């Protein structure tokens, strides 16, 4: 009996490791397809990510965005400059009680429109694929989506 209780955690860890190995390639491929949908609009998926971040947290600076995306400041600066040239991002003045030297960034109306179109393309692509599944498969994915949000939340990511 002692052997059975000793082996139970090992078997559970093995099943969890197998599930992780099975999910990882599918999640990566799905992510790749969704990134491709962003690129169809002529910009990168990072553009959509940054615009989404600035929509949620206007006033962030280049350094904060670079830290969030784990990029160098010069690389982020070049990326933000390109978004500004496209008219998707604008500089905003310092807050009244804030550091006047600090320049924050915000998404423009044009950037919001672009972001909305990317979100719609991604949602349409995914909805088309989900529509091809059986109802029970969609129900299983609904449960899985909740679990994936828990994983992201526990890891400090957006849930």
C-alpha positions as CSV (number, residue, x, y, z in Angstrom):
1,X,0.0,0.0,0.0
2,X,2.9,2.4,0.8
3,X,4.2,2.0,-2.8
4,X,0.8,3.1,-4.2
5,X,0.8,6.3,-2.2
6,X,4.4,7.0,-3.0
7,X,3.8,6.5,-6.7
8,X,0.6,8.6,-6.9
9,X,2.3,12.0,-6.9
10,X,4.8,10.7,-9.5
11,X,2.0,9.5,-11.7
12,X,0.1,12.8,-11.3
13,X,3.3,14.7,-12.2
14,X,3.8,12.4,-15.2
15,X,0.2,13.1,-16.4
16,X,0.7,16.8,-15.9
17,X,4.0,16.8,-17.8
18,X,2.3,14.8,-20.7
19,X,-0.6,17.3,-20.8
20,X,1.9,20.2,-20.9
21,X,3.8,18.5,-23.8
22,X,0.5,17.9,-25.6
23,X,-0.8,21.4,-25.2
24,X,2.4,23.4,-25.9
25,X,2.6,22.8,-29.7
26,X,-1.1,23.5,-30.2
27,X,-1.0,26.7,-28.1
28,X,2.1,27.8,-30.0
29,X,0.5,27.1,-33.4
30,X,-2.7,28.8,-32.4
31,X,-0.7,31.8,-31.3
32,X,1.2,31.9,-34.6
33,X,-2.1,31.9,-36.5
34,X,-3.4,34.8,-34.4
35,X,-0.2,36.8,-34.9
36,X,-0.6,36.2,-38.7
37,X,-4.0,37.8,-38.5
38,X,-2.4,40.9,-37.0
39,X,0.2,41.0,-39.8
40,X,-2.5,40.9,-42.5
41,X,-3.3,44.6,-41.6
42,X,0.3,45.5,-42.4
43,X,1.7,45.7,-38.9
44,X,3.2,43.3,-36.4
45,X,1.5,41.5,-33.6
46,X,3.8,43.5,-31.3
47,X,2.1,46.7,-32.7
48,X,-1.3,45.3,-31.5
49,X,0.2,44.3,-28.2
50,X,1.7,47.7,-27.5
51,X,-1.5,49.5,-28.7
52,X,-3.6,47.3,-26.4
53,X,-1.3,48.1,-23.5
54,X,-1.4,51.9,-24.2
55,X,-5.2,51.7,-24.5
56,X,-5.4,50.0,-21.0
57,X,-2.6,52.1,-19.5
58,X,-2.3,55.5,-21.2
59,X,0.7,57.5,-20.2
60,X,3.3,54.8,-20.1
61,X,6.7,55.7,-21.3
62,X,9.1,54.0,-23.7
63,X,11.2,52.6,-20.7
64,X,8.1,51.1,-19.1
65,X,7.0,49.5,-22.4
66,X,10.5,48.1,-22.9
67,X,10.5,46.6,-19.5
68,X,7.1,45.1,-20.0
69,X,8.0,43.5,-23.3
70,X,11.5,42.6,-22.2
71,X,13.1,44.6,-25.0
72,X,16.0,47.1,-25.0
73,X,15.0,50.7,-24.7
74,X,16.5,51.6,-28.1
75,X,14.6,48.8,-29.8
76,X,11.3,49.9,-28.1
77,X,12.0,53.6,-28.9
78,X,12.4,52.7,-32.6
79,X,9.2,50.7,-32.5
80,X,7.3,53.5,-30.8
81,X,8.7,56.0,-33.3
82,X,7.3,53.8,-36.2
83,X,3.9,53.6,-34.4
84,X,3.9,57.4,-34.1
85,X,4.8,57.8,-37.8
86,X,1.8,55.6,-38.6
87,X,-0.3,57.9,-36.5
88,X,-1.3,55.2,-34.0
89,X,0.5,56.6,-30.9
90,X,1.1,60.2,-29.7
91,X,3.1,61.8,-27.0
92,X,1.2,63.3,-24.1
93,X,2.4,65.9,-21.7
94,X,3.4,65.2,-18.1
95,X,0.6,65.0,-15.6
96,X,0.2,68.2,-13.5
97,X,1.7,66.7,-10.4
98,X,4.1,64.4,-12.3
99,X,7.6,64.8,-13.5
100,X,7.5,67.3,-16.3
101,X,10.5,65.8,-18.0
102,X,8.7,62.5,-18.5
103,X,6.8,62.0,-21.7
104,X,4.0,59.5,-21.7
105,X,2.4,57.8,-24.7
106,X,-1.2,57.3,-25.6
107,X,-3.1,55.6,-28.4
108,X,-4.7,57.8,-31.0
109,X,-8.1,57.4,-32.6
110,X,-6.4,55.9,-35.6
111,X,-4.5,53.5,-33.4
112,X,-7.8,52.5,-31.7
113,X,-9.4,51.8,-35.1
114,X,-6.4,49.7,-36.2
115,X,-6.4,47.8,-32.9
116,X,-10.2,47.1,-33.2
117,X,-9.7,45.8,-36.8
118,X,-6.9,43.4,-35.6
119,X,-9.1,42.2,-32.8
120,X,-12.0,41.6,-35.1
121,X,-9.9,39.7,-37.6
122,X,-8.5,37.5,-34.9
123,X,-11.9,36.9,-33.4
124,X,-13.4,36.1,-36.8
125,X,-10.6,33.7,-37.6
126,X,-11.0,31.9,-34.3
127,X,-14.8,31.9,-34.4
128,X,-14.7,30.3,-37.8
129,X,-12.5,27.5,-36.6
130,X,-14.5,27.0,-33.4
131,X,-17.7,26.9,-35.5
132,X,-16.4,23.8,-37.2
133,X,-16.1,21.9,-33.9
134,X,-18.8,19.8,-32.2
135,X,-20.7,21.4,-29.3
136,X,-19.0,19.2,-26.7
137,X,-15.6,20.2,-28.1
138,X,-16.5,23.9,-27.7
139,X,-17.7,23.3,-24.2
140,X,-14.4,21.6,-23.4
141,X,-12.5,24.6,-24.8
142,X,-14.6,26.9,-22.7
143,X,-13.5,25.1,-19.6
144,X,-9.9,25.0,-20.8
145,X,-10.0,28.8,-21.5
146,X,-10.9,29.4,-17.9
147,X,-8.0,27.2,-16.7
148,X,-5.6,29.0,-19.1
149,X,-6.7,32.3,-17.6
150,X,-5.9,31.0,-14.1
151,X,-2.4,29.9,-15.3
152,X,-1.8,33.4,-16.7
153,X,-3.1,35.1,-13.6
154,X,-0.9,33.0,-11.4
155,X,2.1,33.8,-13.5
156,X,1.5,37.5,-13.3
157,X,0.1,37.8,-16.9
158,X,-3.1,39.4,-18.0
159,X,-6.0,37.1,-17.2
